[in-house]
Amino acid sequence: MANPSFERKGVVKIADNLLIKLFEETKGDECESIKIDDIYSRSIISSNSKDETGLKNNVIQHLNELGDITINPKRTEISITPEGISHYKILKRIREEVK
């Protein structure tokens, strides 16, 4: 379960950005995985969190709890799941409607 000390809205926003980046970089290929640190650093817009590692862990945990990603046993790489692909499509549609 995610740490309640982090603002949920911030975690969700970063998680959504990370999911979009993950889909785009893997082209929706469930077999391709990306290093967590690399994708996270490209997904975060700005953060004033004093605990970046804790925030990153909460973002990854949030996506994992939703079933959007799978995490390798060493917890160093993630890949998108079919649920993540569906969630990505919904996010993209919403963002396009808001524009």
N, CA, C and O atoms as a DFTB+ gen file, in Angstrom:
396 C
 N C O
     1  1       0.838      -1.178       0.000
     2  2       0.000       0.000       0.000
     3  2       0.886       1.245       0.000
     4  3       1.925       1.286       0.659
     5  1       0.460       2.242      -0.741
     6  2       1.239       3.470      -0.881
     7  2       1.321       4.227       0.439
     8  3       0.413       4.152       1.268
     9  1       2.408       4.950       0.623
    10  2       2.643       5.733       1.823
    11  2       1.730       6.957       1.816
    12  3       1.786       7.762       0.885
    13  1       0.884       7.110       2.850
    14  2      -0.055       8.237       2.873
    15  2       0.614       9.589       3.092
    16  3      -0.047      10.619       2.957
    17  1       1.900       9.620       3.426
    18  2       2.553      10.907       3.660
    19  2       2.784      11.678       2.357
    20  3       3.030      12.884       2.390
    21  1       2.709      11.001       1.225
    22  2       2.847      11.685      -0.054
    23  2       1.468      12.081      -0.552
    24  3       0.507      11.322      -0.432
    25  1       1.385      13.279      -1.113
    26  2       0.116      13.761      -1.633
    27  2      -0.335      12.867      -2.784
    28  3       0.375      12.705      -3.776
    29  1      -1.525      12.289      -2.635
    30  2      -2.033      11.337      -3.620
    31  2      -2.098      11.938      -5.021
    32  3      -1.741      11.286      -6.002
    33  1      -2.552      13.178      -5.105
    34  2      -2.680      13.827      -6.411
    35  2      -1.333      13.881      -7.130
    36  3      -1.263      13.639      -8.335
    37  1      -0.270      14.195      -6.401
    38  2       1.062      14.251      -6.995
    39  2       1.541      12.891      -7.458
    40  3       2.126      12.765      -8.533
    41  1       1.294      11.871      -6.646
    42  2       1.689      10.506      -7.003
    43  2       0.954      10.063      -8.260
    44  3       1.562       9.492      -9.166
    45  1      -0.344      10.319      -8.322
    46  2      -1.147       9.903      -9.476
    47  2      -0.691      10.633     -10.738
    48  3      -0.595      10.022     -11.803
    49  1      -0.410      11.924     -10.631
    50  2       0.027      12.691     -11.805
    51  2       1.355      12.155     -12.345
    52  3       1.506      11.969     -13.552
    53  1       2.303      11.911     -11.463
    54  2       3.591      11.362     -11.896
    55  2       3.395       9.962     -12.458
    56  3       4.011       9.603     -13.462
    57  1       2.541       9.167     -11.817
    58  2       2.273       7.801     -12.294
    59  2       1.666       7.825     -13.691
    60  3       2.037       7.019     -14.544
    61  1       0.741       8.738     -13.928
    62  2       0.138       8.857     -15.262
    63  2       1.196       9.225     -16.303
    64  3       1.231       8.652     -17.391
    65  1       2.059      10.188     -15.960
    66  2       3.133      10.578     -16.882
    67  2       4.073       9.407     -17.155
    68  3       4.491       9.189     -18.292
    69  1       4.398       8.659     -16.109
    70  2       5.294       7.518     -16.266
    71  2       4.661       6.461     -17.160
    72  3       5.337       5.887     -18.014
    73  1       3.377       6.200     -16.973
    74  2       2.690       5.200     -17.794
    75  2       2.694       5.608     -19.267
    76  3       2.916       4.774     -20.144
    77  1       2.452       6.877     -19.533
    78  2       2.467       7.364     -20.918
    79  2       3.861       7.205     -21.518
    80  3       3.999       6.724     -22.643
    81  1       4.896       7.606     -20.777
    82  2       6.275       7.456     -21.265
    83  2       6.610       5.985     -21.491
    84  3       7.238       5.637     -22.491
    85  1       6.196       5.122     -20.569
    86  2       6.477       3.693     -20.692
    87  2       5.838       3.131     -21.950
    88  3       6.474       2.378     -22.687
    89  1       4.583       3.491     -22.202
    90  2       3.904       3.005     -23.405
    91  2       4.619       3.495     -24.658
    92  3       4.880       2.721     -25.579
    93  1       4.932       4.787     -24.684
    94  2       5.565       5.366     -25.871
    95  2       6.940       4.755     -26.130
    96  3       7.289       4.484     -27.279
    97  1       7.710       4.539     -25.089
    98  2       9.066       4.013     -25.277
    99  2       9.088       2.524     -25.605
   100  3      10.001       2.050     -26.281
   101  1       8.093       1.789     -25.130
   102  2       8.040       0.352     -25.445
   103  2       7.135       0.081     -26.634
   104  3       7.034      -1.056     -27.096
   105  1       6.475       1.126     -27.133
   106  2       5.503       1.007     -28.232
   107  2       4.411      -0.005     -27.889
   108  3       3.891      -0.699     -28.763
   109  1       4.075      -0.076     -26.599
   110  2       3.013      -0.966     -26.143
   111  2       3.403      -2.429     -26.109
   112  3       2.538      -3.295     -25.970
   113  1       4.686      -2.722     -26.232
   114  2       5.165      -4.106     -26.223
   115  2       5.322      -4.582     -24.780
   116  3       6.176      -4.090     -24.042
   117  1       4.483      -5.548     -24.388
   118  2       4.506      -6.057     -23.020
   119  2       5.800      -6.788     -22.688
   120  3       6.139      -6.935     -21.513
   121  1       6.520      -7.243     -23.689
   122  2       7.757      -8.002     -23.464
   123  2       8.963      -7.099     -23.232
   124  3       9.996      -7.556     -22.743
   125  1       8.839      -5.836     -23.576
   126  2       9.971      -4.918     -23.418
   127  2       9.908      -4.251     -22.052
   128  3       8.850      -3.796     -21.618
   129  1      11.043      -4.201     -21.385
   130  2      11.088      -3.550     -20.079
   131  2      12.093      -2.406     -20.106
   132  3      12.998      -2.364     -20.940
   133  1      11.909      -1.480     -19.170
   134  2      12.731      -0.271     -19.097
   135  2      13.190      -0.110     -17.652
   136  3      12.456      -0.431     -16.718
   137  1      14.397       0.386     -17.481
   138  2      14.919       0.624     -16.132
   139  2      14.047       1.658     -15.419
   140  3      13.725       2.711     -15.970
   141  1      13.676       1.330     -14.190
   142  2      12.788       2.195     -13.406
   143  2      13.386       3.592     -13.254
   144  3      12.694       4.585     -13.480
   145  1      14.651       3.680     -12.876
   146  2      15.257       4.996     -12.643
   147  2      15.247       5.863     -13.896
   148  3      15.002       7.067     -13.816
   149  1      15.512       5.259     -15.055
   150  2      15.532       6.020     -16.310
   151  2      14.152       6.572     -16.650
   152  3      14.012       7.762     -16.929
   153  1      13.148       5.727     -16.630
   154  2      11.795       6.157     -17.018
   155  2      11.223       7.130     -15.987
   156  3      10.519       8.072     -16.349
   157  1      11.517       6.909     -14.717
   158  2      11.014       7.795     -13.673
   159  2      11.586       9.195     -13.846
   160  3      10.851      10.180     -13.766
   161  1      12.884       9.291     -14.082
   162  2      13.501      10.617     -14.206
   163  2      12.964      11.377     -15.417
   164  3      12.928      12.608     -15.400
   165  1      12.552      10.675     -16.456
   166  2      11.987      11.340     -17.638
   167  2      10.497      11.651     -17.459
   168  3       9.929      12.407     -18.247
   169  1       9.869      11.085     -16.451
   170  2       8.428      11.257     -16.260
   171  2       8.082      12.356     -15.274
   172  3       6.992      12.925     -15.325
   173  1       8.995      12.649     -14.390
   174  2       8.691      13.614     -13.340
   175  2       8.896      15.028     -13.884
   176  3       9.946      15.346     -14.443
   177  1       7.895      15.854     -13.715
   178  2       7.954      17.234     -14.197
   179  2       8.713      18.077     -13.180
   180  3       9.727      18.694     -13.506
   181  1       8.230      18.098     -11.981
   182  2       8.923      18.771     -10.888
   183  2       8.392      18.209      -9.587
   184  3       7.242      17.780      -9.490
   185  1       9.236      18.224      -8.617
   186  2       8.848      17.711      -7.316
   187  2       9.597      18.496      -6.260
   188  3      10.789      18.772      -6.397
   189  1       8.892      18.848      -5.221
   190  2       9.559      19.496      -4.105
   191  2       9.613      18.540      -2.919
   192  3       9.724      18.961      -1.768
   193  1       9.533      17.252      -3.220
   194  2       9.590      16.231      -2.185
   195  2      10.999      16.135      -1.626
   196  3      11.978      16.138      -2.372
   197  1      11.091      16.049      -0.304
   198  2      12.387      15.876       0.341
   199  2      12.825      14.417       0.267
   200  3      13.985      14.098       0.527
   201  1      11.909      13.546      -0.081
   202  2      12.195      12.111      -0.139
   203  2      11.892      11.595      -1.544
   204  3      10.872      10.943      -1.767
   205  1      12.789      11.894      -2.493
   206  2      12.575      11.478      -3.890
   207  2      12.463       9.965      -4.026
   208  3      11.636       9.474      -4.794
   209  1      13.287       9.220      -3.290
   210  2      13.236       7.760      -3.375
   211  2      11.889       7.255      -2.891
   212  3      11.303       6.358      -3.498
   213  1      11.397       7.821      -1.807
   214  2      10.087       7.425      -1.292
   215  2       8.976       7.756      -2.270
   216  3       8.050       6.966      -2.459
   217  1       9.068       8.926      -2.894
   218  2       8.069       9.327      -3.883
   219  2       8.095       8.370      -5.068
   220  3       7.049       7.905      -5.520
   221  1       9.295       8.079      -5.571
   222  2       9.427       7.153      -6.702
   223  2       8.837       5.788      -6.340
   224  3       8.115       5.192      -7.139
   225  1       9.142       5.298      -5.149
   226  2       8.605       4.005      -4.727
   227  2       7.085       4.022      -4.661
   228  3       6.438       3.034      -5.010
   229  1       6.505       5.142      -4.213
   230  2       5.049       5.260      -4.155
   231  2       4.433       5.280      -5.544
   232  3       3.375       4.689      -5.760
   233  1       5.078       5.950      -6.482
   234  2       4.582       6.001      -7.861
   235  2       4.584       4.596      -8.461
   236  3       3.590       4.164      -9.044
   237  1       5.704       3.886      -8.316
   238  2       5.821       2.530      -8.855
   239  2       4.816       1.608      -8.177
   240  3       4.172       0.793      -8.838
   241  1       4.683       1.734      -6.872
   242  2       3.737       0.900      -6.130
   243  2       2.304       1.180      -6.576
   244  3       1.508       0.252      -6.717
   245  1       1.974       2.441      -6.796
   246  2       0.630       2.819      -7.254
   247  2       0.311       2.138      -8.587
   248  3      -0.756       1.544      -8.740
   249  1       1.233       2.223      -9.548
   250  2       1.011       1.591     -10.855
   251  2       0.932       0.076     -10.729
   252  3       0.139      -0.565     -11.419
   253  1       1.739      -0.492      -9.863
   254  2       1.726      -1.935      -9.661
   255  2       0.396      -2.385      -9.055
   256  3      -0.162      -3.402      -9.465
   257  1      -0.111      -1.627      -8.080
   258  2      -1.398      -1.961      -7.456
   259  2      -2.544      -1.869      -8.457
   260  3      -3.512      -2.623      -8.361
   261  1      -2.443      -0.950      -9.417
   262  2      -3.473      -0.833     -10.455
   263  2      -3.378      -1.966     -11.475
   264  3      -4.321      -2.210     -12.228
   265  1      -2.242      -2.652     -11.496
   266  2      -2.035      -3.715     -12.477
   267  2      -1.540      -3.189     -13.811
   268  3      -1.574      -3.906     -14.811
   269  1      -1.074      -1.926     -13.838
   270  2      -0.624      -1.303     -15.084
   271  2       0.784      -1.726     -15.489
   272  3       1.147      -1.645     -16.663
   273  1       1.573      -2.175     -14.521
   274  2       2.959      -2.548     -14.804
   275  2       3.299      -3.862     -14.118
   276  3       2.622      -4.293     -13.185
   277  1       4.357      -4.482     -14.603
   278  2       4.977      -5.584     -13.872
   279  2       6.398      -5.139     -13.547
   280  3       7.021      -4.393     -14.303
   281  1       6.888      -5.606     -12.421
   282  2       8.214      -5.241     -11.945
   283  2       9.066      -6.501     -11.927
   284  3       8.624      -7.549     -11.457
   285  1      10.290      -6.399     -12.442
   286  2      11.148      -7.581     -12.432
   287  2      11.535      -7.929     -10.990
   288  3      11.431      -7.079     -10.106
   289  1      11.981      -9.166     -10.741
   290  2      12.296      -9.592      -9.369
   291  2      13.344      -8.728      -8.661
   292  3      13.300      -8.594      -7.438
   293  1      14.272      -8.148      -9.397
   294  2      15.291      -7.286      -8.778
   295  2      14.774      -5.878      -8.511
   296  3      15.474      -5.055      -7.921
   297  1      13.555      -5.603      -8.944
   298  2      12.911      -4.292      -8.774
   299  2      13.723      -3.173      -9.437
   300  3      13.845      -2.072      -8.901
   301  1      14.274      -3.483     -10.617
   302  2      15.056      -2.480     -11.341
   303  2      14.422      -2.098     -12.667
   304  3      14.731      -1.043     -13.220
   305  1      13.531      -2.949     -13.187
   306  2      12.899      -2.689     -14.478
   307  2      11.401      -2.932     -14.394
   308  3      10.920      -3.739     -13.598
   309  1      10.673      -2.203     -15.249
   310  2       9.227      -2.381     -15.331
   311  2       8.827      -2.596     -16.781
   312  3       9.537      -2.207     -17.708
   313  1       7.683      -3.218     -16.952
   314  2       7.098      -3.354     -18.285
   315  2       5.600      -3.105     -18.163
   316  3       5.021      -3.237     -17.085
   317  1       4.991      -2.748     -19.270
   318  2       3.566      -2.421     -19.287
   319  2       2.755      -3.714     -19.394
   320  3       3.220      -4.698     -19.971
   321  1       1.558      -3.707     -18.844
   322  2       0.652      -4.854     -18.909
   323  2      -0.516      -4.507     -19.831
   324  3      -0.661      -3.349     -20.223
   325  1      -1.357      -5.492     -20.187
   326  2      -2.553      -5.167     -20.973
   327  2      -3.438      -4.128     -20.270
   328  3      -4.034      -3.274     -20.927
   329  1      -3.522      -4.201     -18.938
   330  2      -4.299      -3.209     -18.187
   331  2      -3.672      -1.827     -18.329
   332  3      -4.376      -0.824     -18.450
   333  1      -2.343      -1.786     -18.314
   334  2      -1.634      -0.520     -18.486
   335  2      -1.864       0.077     -19.862
   336  3      -1.991       1.293     -20.006
   337  1      -1.918      -0.781     -20.873
   338  2      -2.186      -0.305     -22.232
   339  2      -3.580       0.303     -22.301
   340  3      -3.764       1.360     -22.905
   341  1      -4.558      -0.348     -21.693
   342  2      -5.929       0.192     -21.660
   343  2      -5.968       1.518     -20.916
   344  3      -6.598       2.472     -21.374
   345  1      -5.301       1.583     -19.776
   346  2      -5.262       2.807     -18.984
   347  2      -4.580       3.927     -19.783
   348  3      -5.026       5.074     -19.745
   349  1      -3.505       3.600     -20.503
   350  2      -2.808       4.575     -21.349
   351  2      -3.769       5.168     -22.381
   352  3      -3.804       6.384     -22.572
   353  1      -4.544       4.317     -23.042
   354  2      -5.473       4.792     -24.078
   355  2      -6.514       5.737     -23.490
   356  3      -6.878       6.730     -24.120
   357  1      -6.987       5.437     -22.302
   358  2      -7.954       6.309     -21.630
   359  2      -7.297       7.650     -21.298
   360  3      -7.879       8.705     -21.546
   361  1      -6.089       7.609     -20.740
   362  2      -5.368       8.847     -20.404
   363  2      -5.152       9.725     -21.629
   364  3      -5.374      10.935     -21.578
   365  1      -4.720       9.117     -22.726
   366  2      -4.481       9.881     -23.951
   367  2      -5.767      10.527     -24.459
   368  3      -5.764      11.683     -24.883
   369  1      -6.867       9.775     -24.414
   370  2      -8.147      10.311     -24.875
   371  2      -8.568      11.494     -24.003
   372  3      -9.011      12.520     -24.520
   373  1      -8.434      11.356     -22.702
   374  2      -8.811      12.439     -21.788
   375  2      -7.941      13.670     -22.036
   376  3      -8.453      14.787     -22.098
   377  1      -6.654      13.474     -22.175
   378  2      -5.746      14.609     -22.394
   379  2      -6.019      15.302     -23.718
   380  3      -5.876      16.521     -23.815
   381  1      -6.408      14.549     -24.736
   382  2      -6.736      15.159     -26.028
   383  2      -8.030      15.951     -25.944
   384  3      -8.154      16.998     -26.578
   385  1      -8.998      15.466     -25.168
   386  2     -10.270      16.178     -25.013
   387  2     -10.088      17.472     -24.237
   388  3     -10.808      18.443     -24.471
   389  1      -9.135      17.495     -23.316
   390  2      -8.897      18.673     -22.486
   391  2      -8.210      19.782     -23.281
   392  3      -8.384      20.961     -22.972
   393  1      -7.437      19.417     -24.296
   394  2      -6.700      20.416     -25.094
   395  2      -7.600      21.389     -25.790
   396  3      -7.122      22.279     -26.492
